[in-house]
Amino acid sequence: MPLTRKESNRKYYVKNKERINQRSLADYEKKKVYYKSNFRKYYSMNRDAMIISTNQSREKNRERIRGRSLIRYWPEKTGEEALLAYQVLYDRQEGVCAICHQPEVRLRAGRLMHLSVDHCHKTGKVRGLLCSKHNVGLGYFDDSEEQIKNMLLYLKEEL
């Protein structure tokens, strides 16, 4: 029985894999130089339009992108479901940090930052939402209760 096209192609690829890869790499290197030089030329001529287009695209897709970035905390959910889970947590905490009970005040690119999702790095379980100051501070302690206790003892010492 003759080989199907797929089987024939696979057999050819296995037999000639090294030659195909070398040729593909050479083509890639040629195209990379060409595209890089042309992109620089195009960008220099259309810089303002490209920046406006990028900003419009970001603004249009902001919530969808935000949902996608939250999936790492709720891997079993889709982007929209992760965004909804964040919103439920945000509403439960009334929009404030779980530690200082204050809203986020830090700005990034002129926009108020979202509260950060705090999670256990060992189990992956979401604990709550923190302002950027407390999220970074907690990160420096590597989720170590011992280090936090030592810091509290240090702060209580009389000088």
N, C-alpha and C positions, 0 to 999 in steps of 0.2 A: 504494500500500500504506500503510495507516495506521501511525502511529508506535507503538512499544511504550510501555508505561508508563514504563520507565526512560528512553527517549529523550525522551519528552514532558516528564518531570520535569527532565531535563538542559537541554532547550531553555528551559523556563520559568525555571530557575535562572540561566542565562546572561543571559537578557533582563532579569531583575529582581534581579540580584546585589546591587547597591548598596542597594536598598530592603530586601532580606532581611537584609543585614548590619547595617544601621542598626536594624532592629527587633530582631534578636538581641542587639545590644549594649545596647539600652535594657532588654530583658528581663533580661539578665545583671546590669546595674547595680541593678535593682529587687530581684532575688533575692539579690544579694550582701549588700545592707543587711539584708534579712530574715534570711538564714541567719546572718550575723555576730551580730546581736543575739540571736537564739534560741540560738546555740551558747554565747555568753557566759553566758546565763541557765542553760542546761542544765549547762554545765561548773561553774558556781559551786555548783549543787545536787548534783552527782555527782562532784566532783573526786577524792575518794579512790578511788571505784570505777573511774574512768577510768584513774588512775595504776596501780592494781593490774592492770587488764586489759591495759594497754599493756606492763607489765613481764612479765606472763605470756606474752603473745604474742611478745615479744622473746626470752624464754628458750626458748620452744618452737621458734622458727624460727632460733635463733642460727647453727647450722651451715649451713642453707640460705642465709641472708643472707651469711654469711662466704664461701661458695662463689661467690655472685653478685658480691661485691666483688672477688674474685680474678680474675674473667674478664678484667679490663682488662690483666692481665699475660700471660694465655694466651687471646687472643681466639678461637682456633680450638677451644677446649674449652667444654664445658657447665659449669655451676656445680659439679657433683659431680666432674667430671674435673679442674677447676682446683683444687679442694680436695685431690684425690688428688695432683696434681702438687706442690702446696705440701707435703703430708705426705711425699712422696718426698724433696724437697729438705731438709726438716726432719730426716728420719731420716739422710740422707747427712751433714749437718752435726752430727749428734748433739744437736740442739736448742740449739745455741749460735751466737752471732754469728760471722760469717765473718772479722771483723777482730780482735775482742778475745778470742774463744773463751770467752765467758761467756754464761750464759743471760740472757734479758730480765729486768729487775728492776722496770721501771716499771709502775705501776698506773694504770688508768683506771676510775673509778667502782667502786673496790674490787676490780677484777679485774686479773690479770696480763695485760699486753698481749701480742699475738702478735709474733713476730719480723717485721720489715718485709721485703717483697720488694724487693730492689734490682735495678734494671734500667737499661740504657743508654737515655737519652732520645732518642738519635739513631736507633738501630736497633730499640729495643724489646726487645732480648734480655735475658732474666733472667740476672743474674750470681750471685745468692745471697741469703741471708737475713741481715739486720743487726738489731742491737738498735736501739731508738729513738734513743739517743744518737749512734751512728755513722751512722745513716741521715740524721738531721738535719744532722750535721756534714758529711757527704759532699755533701748538698744545697747547703750554703752555698758549696761550691767549684765548683758547676755542672759536676761531672764533668770538671773541667779538671786534667790532669796537671801543667801548668805552675804553676798556683796551689798545688797540693799540694807540688811540688818547692820552690817559694819558701818555703812554710811550714816545710818540713824544714830548709832552709838557715837560716832565721830562728831556729829552735829550737836549732840547733847553734852559733850565734854565741856567743862568750863576752862576757859583760857587763863 
